[in-house]
Amino acid sequence: GQLLEGLPLFKTVRTHHHLGSEIDSLRSLESRGALDPEDKQRIGRVLERAEELMSHDWTDGSEFSERLGKRLDPLRGLTDRS
């Protein structure tokens, strides 16, 4: 989509789609209170991947990071990451 302009398409489309799907899946599990230790590990990996993407935000005014950050907010604090 529009937010992926400026980065190599083959990498960002795959990463963005997979990351978005993982976030949605984990938010669904979290909202039902169905998280197990493996899910918490998945959350940690998703947060790391998202933080990496946000550190290279290419959008004006960091629009991508703000939108992604809002989607991640429900998952923050659900892992043992420090």
C-alpha positions in Angstrom: 0.0 0.0 0.0 0.8 3.6 0.2 2.7 3.4 3.4 5.2 1.0 1.8 6.5 3.4 -0.8 10.2 4.0 -0.7 11.3 0.6 0.6 12.1 -2.6 -1.4 8.7 -3.9 -2.4 9.6 -7.6 -2.2 10.6 -7.3 1.5 8.1 -4.8 2.9 4.9 -6.2 1.4 5.7 -9.7 2.8 6.8 -8.3 6.1 3.9 -5.8 6.4 1.3 -8.4 5.6 2.7 -11.1 7.9 3.2 -8.6 10.7 -0.3 -7.2 10.4 -1.8 -10.8 10.4 0.3 -11.7 13.5 -0.8 -8.5 15.3 -4.5 -9.2 14.6 -4.2 -12.8 15.6 -2.4 -12.0 18.9 -4.8 -9.2 19.7 -7.7 -11.6 19.2 -6.1 -14.2 21.6 -5.3 -11.4 24.1 -8.9 -10.1 24.1 -10.2 -13.6 24.9 -7.7 -14.1 27.6 -6.3 -17.1 25.8 -2.5 -16.4 25.9 -0.1 -19.2 26.6 3.7 -19.0 26.9 4.2 -19.6 23.2 1.8 -16.7 22.4 3.8 -14.5 24.7 7.0 -15.4 22.8 5.1 -14.6 19.5 4.2 -11.2 21.0 7.8 -10.5 21.8 8.9 -11.4 18.3 6.2 -9.2 16.8 7.1 -6.3 19.0 10.8 -6.6 18.1 9.9 -6.7 14.4 7.5 -3.8 14.6 10.1 -1.7 16.6 12.6 -2.4 13.9 10.2 -1.2 11.2 9.3 1.9 13.1 12.9 2.8 13.6 13.1 3.1 9.8 9.9 5.0 9.4 9.8 6.6 6.0 6.5 8.4 6.2 5.9 12.1 6.8 5.4 12.9 10.4 6.1 9.2 11.3 2.5 8.3 10.3 3.4 4.6 9.9 4.9 4.4 13.4 2.0 6.1 15.0 -0.6 3.8 13.3 1.4 0.7 14.0 2.1 1.8 17.6 -1.7 2.1 18.3 -2.2 -1.4 17.0 0.5 -2.7 19.3 -0.6 -0.9 22.4 -2.8 -3.8 23.6 0.1 -6.2 23.3 2.7 -4.2 25.2 3.4 -5.4 28.7 2.2 -9.0 27.9 5.7 -10.4 27.7 8.7 -10.7 30.0 10.7 -8.4 27.8 12.5 -5.6 29.7 
